[in-house]
Amino acid sequence: MQATIKNFLRLESAGGIVLMAAAALALIAANSGAAGLYAYFIDTPVEVRVGGLQIAKPLFLWVNDGLMAIFFFLIGLELKREFLEGELSRPANVSLPVIGAVGGIAVPVAIYVYINKGDAAALSGWAIPAATDIAFALGILALLGTRVPVSLKVFLVSLAIFDDLGAIIIIAIFYSADVSTTALVVAAVCLTILATMNRRNVMSISSYVLVGVVMWTAVLKSGVHATLAGVALAAFIPMRDPENAGHSPLRELEHDLHQVVAFGVLPLFAFVNAGIDLGGVGIDSLLHPVPLGIAAGLFVGKQLGIFLLCFAAIKLGVARLPDGANWGSLYGVSILCGVGFTMSLFVGSLAFENTGLDQNMVFDERLGIILGSLLSGGMGYLVLRLSLPKSRE
């Protein structure tokens, strides 16, 4: 079990490094002679037609609406496994990351709303600084090697899982467009079929995926964001095979998808979303309310919300400090949670890019995310380097 956790963490860390490289490559492409080619690539039209059913989107939206559904599917699998058999199945391990996640969502949102009050269009992005990028955060944490106690990594992963759960709820409630009743009925029928398959102990993953693809198409056409179909599908993947105690369809699928998501889906998402033209960016750009609100929410709001609520919970006896961790290392991880890259960009695309609002806000949103994430990653690493023991070997 411990070897499995270590392999998982190692894979996520490697994925974080690839993610960083993809984001850097996008910035280079958008600020070089390849800018035109980069824009042509992300705007390439892709169309799928089956009879009267047509889905036509630029490549950028196929990645955000299609491939990211796989990412959310993996999140759903991780959530189910953790609550049934993992660290989150033990009540003692749940309280601190839950409390931290609440603070890590509420305070950044409050900061963003305060800075952008009075601007209705800008307020559409209120949820952008609420997210944590687990791949990036673990990638930075991995740079400290064996000095980091396993309990601190578990705390970070658990907090990010609850953070993602909060983001999923926010997307479902606040970032859905005009709803199509017919499409939702089709999605509901798919959910009924999936529930029936699960009750009858159907172990064929391909059968679940086939129904899931139909459900994804229906949700896409419904006005509810299509990536939520991935989370819904994950809830019905069987955890155990009643005829083979050693076989877990969910664990096998989760293992198979990790490499696809860590080294394929997320780097491609970062590449098509992180490319912004930095030419002409000055202090005025950084102090515009949208990027300032996002950067302040990620860098200031995350660390204050997570650390202060966790500190209060521990002092009140509601939770306990992770084994082998100290206040400095807990604070360092709290800062590190301000790296909101992937999920923040995704929420930003729902807030501004898919709604037809001012395209300047798309630039501002990405600028704020990159700035806030860089500050959080850099300071979080330095605080952890200073607060952790010199060696744990």
Summary of the structure (lengths in Angstrom):
residues: 393
radius of gyration: 20.8
end to end distance: 20.3
largest distance: 64.1
contacts: 1408
relative contact order: 0.18
helix: 73%
strand: 4%
